Amino acid sequence: MINELKVCVILPAYNAARTLAKTISQIDRSIVDDIIVVDDASKDETREITQQLDVHYAFHRRNHGYGGNQKTCYSLALTSGADVVVMMHRTINMSRSCCRP
């Protein structure tokens, strides 16, 4: 939470098995209240890995494309009561200073 605002990180994912866990491990959970991953009908182990992580998640039965996946991510974040939504890509390497108030 930042200044009493609920912060939610969303990650649209497609065939992200190789990098997803590392990306999520780099998120500073002291300021991020919720993490949501939406798997867009991946053909790799993204779904299984996502289920093992400490995140909220959803899975598309068919591929919606990147834009469709983004819409699902934002919809879930807003439904969860997020005040601030930060979209991350699963291949981005970030420093611990990401999302600092």
N, C-alpha and C positions, 0 to 999 in steps of 0.2 A: 504494500500500500504506500502511496506517495501522497502526502497532504490529504489524508482521508479519502483518497480516490482508489478504487479497486483497479488494479493493473492486470491485464490478461495478455499473454503472449500466444499468438496463433501461428501454427505451422502447417501450410498446405504441403502434403507429402505425396510423391509418386516415385516408386522404386527408390526409396530413401534408406533402405536397410543398412547400407554401408556407413552412413554418416549421421543418422538420426539420433542415436543415443549420445554420441559425443556432443552434438549441437545442444541437446537438451541439458546435458551436464554442465554446460558453460553458462546457463542462465542463472542469474543472481536471484535466488528464491527469497532472499530477505526483503526484496521490494516487489517481486512478482507474485501475485495472489493465485493465479490460475494459468495453466498451460493447456492448450487445446491443439491436438493433432488431428487432421482430417486426411485419411488415406484415400486417394482417388483411384481405387481398384488396381493397386500395384500388382505386378507380376512376380515380385521378389518376396522377401520375408518381412516387409515393412509392417504388415498387420500384426504378425506374431511379436515382433520387437516392441511395437507400440503398446500392446497389451501388457507387457512386462514393466513398462515405465510408469512412474508416478505422475501420470497426466490424465486429463479427460480426453476422450477420443471418439471419433465417428468414422465410419467406413462407407464409401460409396460402393454400390454393387456393380456399377458400370462407370467408366471413366467420364467425368464431366468436363475435362479440360482444366487448365490452370485458372481461368476466370470463374468457372463454375465452382471449383474447389475454394477459391477465395470467398465467394459469396456464402458458401456453407460455413467457412471459418468465422466470418464476421457475424453471421446470424447466430451462431452458437455463442460467441463472445458476448453479444448484446443480450441474448436470452439469459446468460449467466449473471447479468448485472454489472458487467464491466463498464467502468468510466473511461479508462484508457485502454486502447487496443494497439498492440505492437505486432506487426506481421514480420516474421523472420523466415528466411529461406533456409532449408536444411543443410545447405553447403557452405553457409557463411561461417567463417572463423571470426570470433569476436573476442574482445578483451573483456575482463571482468568489469570494466567501467560502463559497459552497455546498460542503458536504461537507468543511469544514476539520476537522482533528483537534482 
